[in-house]
Amino acid sequence: MVFKTKKSKSNILYIFFVVLSLNIFFFSTDKNFAKSFEIENIDISRPFEINFDKNQVINEGFYQAFFELIALIVSSNDRKKIDNIKLNNLKGMIESFSIQEEKFINNIYYVNLGVSFNKKKIYNYLEEKNIFPSVPIKKKFLFIPIIIDENKKDLLIFNNNIIYENWNKDLVKTHLIEYILPTEDLEDLNQIKKKYEIIEQYNFAEIISKYNLKDSIISLIFRDKDQLRVLSRITYNKNVILKNQSYFQRDVNDEEQAKKLIKELKIVYEDHWKKINQINTSIKLPLNIKISNKDYKTISDFEKNLDDLDLINNFLITKFDENFTYYKVIFNGTPSIFLKIMEEKNYSFNTQNKIWLIK
């Protein structure tokens, strides 16, 4: 009799986890398909004339939203591959849109749109064009631009530095990097001037340490008559990358040419940041993972974390039993990258077997 009671309890427990796992399965599938890119505040205006067609205005808004998204996740060189896209193909990647505001003023129609794009369809579209997108992560960098006059053997950091003065003007909505400029400091100026002869090797550690930022971009702008050479020292996550650009027939003292240089350098830095956060969608690594059924919250949190990761192409429940729920996770990267990302989210795995166990 005691045996029957235990067996009955075991069956009830098993049925509970079956129902629980089914709920999780449908829940995770819905969430996966709901992953999207949200583009807000698309402003369009058109004269309200006899042939006015609101649908054409909305369609134009779709195009603007799409190319704004592309600017966020695709490098400048690859964007040239997406000059044209048919409206039907574009609409097929839209999950929803909302008219956030519309009004008529002086026979002008104004509308503000929000557009939601299906993330998986966007990635598939880019993969077809052999484009690897990037995760659109915003980032702050300490930015120190230094103009070096090689003829006068002098350098400018704050005063009369047209790059410093104009760098944070004319900000671009689709740029991911926020630049924190140093405050004018005579001590910093003197410190850098002392390093003039070894400026290309100097790491600026004493100056960078004053700011609560681990990552920095030092831009050394060497001026020689009408020729410029820019050496950029980009430090991110303790790694240092050097980039060299040369510009001919460029007068950095001319405000318009200085603004053009700023625009070009920002593209270089944005492209580098996109490369750091690039997703190789051609890699589709299947990972088999099991997780204990003892704690529903652990399962729920695990799925939420998978759903939030851009490098997760897909995930689903393959089976379940009394003790475990089994997942197949399709990951756009290597096993080591997956383990590192999950470690940052406080997950550890036993990887000794083909099916990894979350500890």
PyMOL commands that set and color helices and strands:
alter all, ss='L'
color gray80, all
select helices_A, chain A and resi 2-34+54-73+78-82+87-91+119-128+162-166+186-194+196-198+205-208+255-276+296-308+335-344
alter helices_A, ss='H'
color red, helices_A
select strands_A, chain A and resi 36-47+94-105+108-118+139-149+154-156+177-180+216-224+227-236+239-247+285-292+312-320+324-331+349-350+355-358
alter strands_A, ss='S'
color yellow, strands_A
deselect
rebuild
show_as cartoon
